[in-house]
Amino acid sequence: MSAVGQIVAGRHEYGLRAGQKTLYLFFAVVLCAMAALPFAVSAGNPPPAQMLASSALAASGVYMALVALRSCLIIDGTQVRVQGAVRSRDFDLSQVEGFRTYKSRYQSYQVICLKDQALKIPLMKYATDASLDNWFAGLKDLDQQDREQLLQQIDQDEELGATPEQRRGALAAARQINVAAWIVDALAAAAFAFGPAQYRIAAMVVLTLSPIAAAYMLYQQPLLYGMFKAKVDPRADVSPVLMISAFGLLIGAAKVNFISVGLLLPFIVPGALVFLAVFYSSARKNPRFAGTLTGLLFLSALYGWGLAAAVDTVADASVPQAWSVQVLGGHISHGSRSTSYYLKLEPWGPYAAAATQMKVSARMYYATSPGQIICLALHAGALHAPWYEPVPCDNGIQ
């Protein structure tokens, strides 16, 4: 398939599909209405903070409207223009290398890649006709090209087997090994977050070392393993192992009440940087480098924070101090995907000002009343970041 699509005779302009344009305009109206609300309820004189928020909402609404009304694709012979909300990009068909398919959280979309340039031009959901479909079908699918080249390399690699069939078998075995690694990592994450205390050290070790095993597979057999790969890429994807390890450690850390998270920064930053350095080279080879690097930075931060918190708590061999504390109240925090429960405590212990709010389980939250006395154990922390947890009051605490 040629990299250059079939030339569309004459000038053709394609705007957004009616449904997508309507959706953008709907959100534009909603945002602008929200922006006007503070002015309506305050007789045209809202507080500065509300005025700032209204300005941001109004700007977002105007941008949505511009996306709906201005976005279009214009093809005039060999000249192509992609018009966005505020700017346009022009190029000649001779500059086009092909296209790639990107996947966001809710949809997939195509991106035109220009030759010898890092510039990638995303295409929106335009209203199409036969001419545009034929034009786009003539562009080279770079993801499919990469797949075919990769399979060809696998078929020719003698280290993977004596015959092409055996080498393809090595690829299938790599996928099975990768799935097994996901399962082991997921079980370790569950044990670390919800399992008995005696299993937490082993689970932490598995979650800590799984990324190292993933890195070994990536660099030892790059034809069989990839990271943040495209859907058509036939290799086994180690990204889920990295995600499970990072989020598994993070979930365990989120359940801990630290006196000051800042005390862990000298350990969080190096852990995150090592994680980033280990996988950066592989990420650099990914055609979707920008998105891959963003995901890698995110996972690096989660892994560094989760690992530091896990070591500080799980490896803590200090003798805890016992305290009895009065509960003053509590509140519930609702996130987009989770709900957190907090108890407000009277000042207590050597860090009174920093430990007056404690995250607890839903069960403990609803079982505790204001004025009630609860018991806490204060730990020194293996990395010298003190943390505390509720304990039964019959554990020698008066």
Salt bridges, closest charged atoms under 4 A:
GLU13 OE1 - ARG11 NH1 3.46
ASP90 OD1 - ARG81 NE 2.67
ASP143 OD1 - ARG100 NH1 2.92
ASP143 OD2 - ARG288 NH2 2.75
ASP146 OD2 - ARG100 NH1 2.84
ASP155 OD1 - ARG168 NE 2.74
ASP233 OD2 - ARG235 NH2 2.74
GLU389 OE2 - HIS379 NE2 2.92
